Amino acid sequence: MSELVLYDSAISGNAYKVRLLLSHLGLGFRRIEFNVDDGSTRTAEFLAKNPNGKVPTIGLPDGSYLFESNAILYYFAEGTKYWPEGKRERAAVLQWMFFEQYSHEPYIAVVRHWVAHLGKTPANEPQLPAKTERGYQALNVMESRLKDHAWFAGDAYSIADIALYAYTHVAHEGGFDLSRYPGIRAWLARVAAQPGHIRITD
């Protein structure tokens, strides 16, 4: 393998994070699309690349594979302006990336997937109110930061912002009302104005 190969899904915010950072960095890659719901990431061939059977997974030029979206962000951000130099700022980036995966993505991303892509089912519909409430709790935490700060970690755009932008900017697809969050909406506009920005549909 002499190129970057991204095992991707057009609807996945986690995969979009990687595409967005690679675009910021001007790095080319070959993209292979997967359907996250049809079992194609659970084949033996794919599990040999990522034993967790999920996208994004990225194939590196040395023939190895890396998975988990935020780990991939760190791999490519190190040594660039998207990964800060200061110890405290780096810890803040990780703080918000851990928040994204534990307190944000399991609610905002899951509700969006159920509502916009899978559709409501007898299995998921009873869980929607609780998931939605936890999603709003995450948005409240974000707003508390953004009402007084332009970015999540330090004074510059970083992979913490990329991680949180991915599913926040499409939260409305899950029925989340962002009109009550002026700090978040202003931040979404700042992210979209960054050089090399691409949309999730690009």
N, C-alpha and C positions, 0 to 999 in steps of 0.2 A: 504494500500500500504506500503510494507516494503522495497522497493527497488527504485532505480532511474529508471525511464522509459522515454526514449527519443523518442519523436515523430519526425521523421527524414525524410530526403530525400537524396538519394545518390548523386544527382546532385546539391544540395544546398550548396553553400559556407557558408551561414549563419549557416546551421546545422553542417557543417564540423568544424566550429570554436569550437562548443561545444564538439564534439567528440575529437578534438585535445587537448583541455585543459583537459578533463577528462582522456585522455590517459597520458598526462604529469603528472597528479596527481595520476595516478594508481587507479582511481575509476571505479568500475564495474557498468554496467547499462544494462538494457534490451532495445533493439532498436526496434521500430515499424516503418516500412517504409510506406511513403505516396507518391503518385504521385501528384506533385504540380499543375498539369494542368487539372486533371480530376474531380475537384470539391469535392474530398473526404475530404478535410479539411474544407468544408463548410457545413457539416452535423450538425444536432442539437447536436449529441453526441460529435463531436469534438469542436464545438463552446462553449459547456459547459466548456471545458478545456481552450480554448483560444478564446475569443469573436472576435478576429481579424482574426481567421481562417487561420493561417499560421504555418509553421514549421520554426525553431525548437520551440517546446514546451516541457517542461520537467516536469514530475510528480515527486514530492518530497516524501520522506518516510512518511511525516506527512499527506499526502493525498491532499496537495495543488499543484497548478500548476504555473509555471513561464514561461513567454514568452518574446520575443524580445532577439535576440542572444547576444547582448552586455550586457544586464542586467543579463542574465544567466552567462556570463563570469565573471562579477563582483561578483555574488553570490558565485561562487566556488573559485574565486581567492583570495577573502579577507582572510587575515591571512596566505597567502602563498607568496612565492618569486615572484609570477607573478603579485602581487599588491604591489607597493612600499610603504615604510613607510613614506617618506617625503611628506609634504603637496604639495610642488611645483611639485614633481615628480608625485604624484597622479593626480594633475590637468592636467599635460602633458599627462598622459594616457587617461584621459577623452577627452582632446582636440583632440587627434588623433582618438579616437573612434567615436566622433561626426563627425569629418571630413570624416571618413570612411562611415558612414551611410548617410551623406548629400551630399558629393562631390565626392565620389568614387563608392560606391555600386550602386547608381541609374544609372550609366553610364557603368562602366566596367562589372558589373554583368548582367545588362539588355541586353547589346550588346551580351555578351557571350550566354545568354539564347536564344535570338532570333536567333543567327547565328548557334550555335552548337546543340540546342535542339528543338526549335520550327521550325526553318527554316524561311527564309525570306518570308514575306507575303505582299500582297498589302497594308496592314495596317501598318506594321512595317518598311518596307524597306525605305520609304521616310524619316523616322526619324533617320535612322542609321548614316548618316554623322554628324548630330548635336550631337547625343549621343556619337559617337566615338570621336569627337573633345573634348567634355567635359571629356571623359575618359583620353585622353592624357593630358589634363590640370591637372587632379588629379595625374597622373604619374609624371608630371613635378614637382609638389609640393613635392611629395615623394622623388624624386631624389635630390631635393635641400636640404633636410634633410640628406639623406643617403650618400651624397658625403663626408660629414665630420663627420658622426656619425654611430656607429655600429647598434644602436637601436633607436626606435622612442621616447621613454620617458626615460630620464636619461641614465644610463650606463649599463642597464641590459634588457634582454628579458622580455617582459611583455605581458599582454593581449592586449595592443595596437598593438603589432607586430602580435599576433594571429589574431586579427580582420582584419588587413590589408593584411595579408598573404593569407587569405582564397580565395579571388577572384583575387588577383594579380598574384598568381602563376599559375592560369589557364587563365589569360587574353589572352594568345595567341589563345585560343579556340574561342575567339571572333574576332580574326584578329589583335589584338594589337601587335605591334612589340616592344619587350623588348630589342632588341639588342642595341638600342641607350641609354640604361640606365644602365651603369656599376654599379652604386651604388645599384640600386634595385636588379640586378642579384646577386651581392655579398651578399646582405642581404637575398635573397631567399635561398641561399646556407647555410647561417648561421642558418636560421630557421630550415631548413631540417636536420641539424646536431644536433639539440637539443635532449636530452634524452627523450624517449617516443614519438618521432615524429611518426605520421602515415600519410599516403597519403590520399587524398580525396577519392580514390577508395578502401581503406582498410575497 
